[in-house]
Amino acid sequence: MKKKLIYVCCGTGIATSTILNRKVTEIVSELKVPYEIVQCTVADIPAKVASRKPDVVVSSTMISAAIGSVPVVLGQSLLTGIGKEKTVSEIKELLQD
């Protein structure tokens, strides 16, 4: 089974993305698929996508740069709890084979 690549990002790549990293790890662990999560800043995303295309990007904010067909999930609900179920379902759907 192919390892899923997930980029988790926020403005600075430190605090918020660390929390998102933990939340996404919990979600993906339930799927029982191999995965790798890379934590970074929103500004890093275009270069990272160009060098290594992920299966999904989970971001705390909008990504204005063009990153092609890579799906982006806004992870704000994972932080606030409002609409969390929809976000969790979207992430799971994108990562299931």
C-alpha positions in Angstrom: 0.0 0.0 0.0 1.3 3.4 -1.0 2.3 5.8 1.9 0.0 8.8 2.0 1.7 12.2 2.1 0.0 14.9 4.0 1.2 18.5 4.4 -0.1 20.3 7.5 0.5 24.1 7.5 -0.3 27.4 9.2 1.1 30.9 8.9 4.3 30.3 10.9 4.6 26.5 10.8 4.9 26.3 14.6 1.9 26.5 17.0 -1.3 26.0 15.0 0.2 23.5 12.6 1.5 21.5 15.6 -2.1 21.2 16.9 -3.3 20.3 13.4 -0.6 17.7 13.1 -1.8 16.0 16.2 -5.4 16.1 15.1 -4.7 14.8 11.6 -2.5 12.0 13.1 -5.5 10.9 15.1 -7.7 10.9 12.1 -5.3 9.1 9.8 -4.3 6.5 12.4 -7.9 5.3 12.3 -7.6 4.5 8.6 -4.8 2.0 9.1 -2.9 3.3 6.1 0.8 4.1 6.0 1.3 7.9 6.1 3.8 10.7 6.5 2.9 14.1 7.8 5.1 17.1 7.0 4.5 20.3 9.0 5.4 23.6 7.3 4.3 27.2 6.7 1.7 28.2 4.1 4.4 30.0 2.2 6.4 26.8 1.9 3.5 24.9 0.3 4.1 25.8 -3.4 7.7 24.7 -3.3 6.9 21.5 -1.3 4.1 20.6 -3.7 6.5 21.2 -6.7 9.1 18.8 -5.3 6.8 16.2 -3.7 3.1 16.1 -4.5 1.0 15.3 -1.4 -2.3 13.4 -1.3 -3.8 16.3 0.7 -2.9 19.6 2.3 -4.5 20.5 5.6 -4.2 24.2 6.3 -5.3 26.5 9.1 -5.8 29.3 6.5 -6.5 29.8 2.8 -3.7 29.0 0.4 -3.7 31.7 -2.3 -0.8 30.2 -4.3 -1.5 27.9 -7.2 -0.8 24.3 -6.3 -2.4 22.5 -9.1 -4.9 19.6 -8.5 -3.7 19.0 -4.9 -6.8 18.9 -2.6 -6.7 21.4 0.3 -8.8 20.9 3.4 -9.3 23.9 5.7 -8.5 22.6 9.2 -10.0 25.4 11.2 -12.9 23.2 12.4 -10.3 20.8 13.9 -9.2 23.7 16.1 -12.6 25.0 17.0 -14.7 21.9 16.9 -17.4 23.6 14.8 -18.1 21.5 11.7 -15.3 19.0 12.8 -17.2 15.9 11.6 -17.4 17.2 8.0 -13.7 18.0 7.9 -12.8 14.6 9.4 -14.9 12.9 6.7 -13.3 15.0 4.0 -9.8 14.0 5.1 -10.7 10.3 5.4 -12.3 10.3 2.0 -9.3 11.8 0.3 -6.9 9.3 2.0 -8.8 6.1 1.6 -7.7 3.8 -1.3 
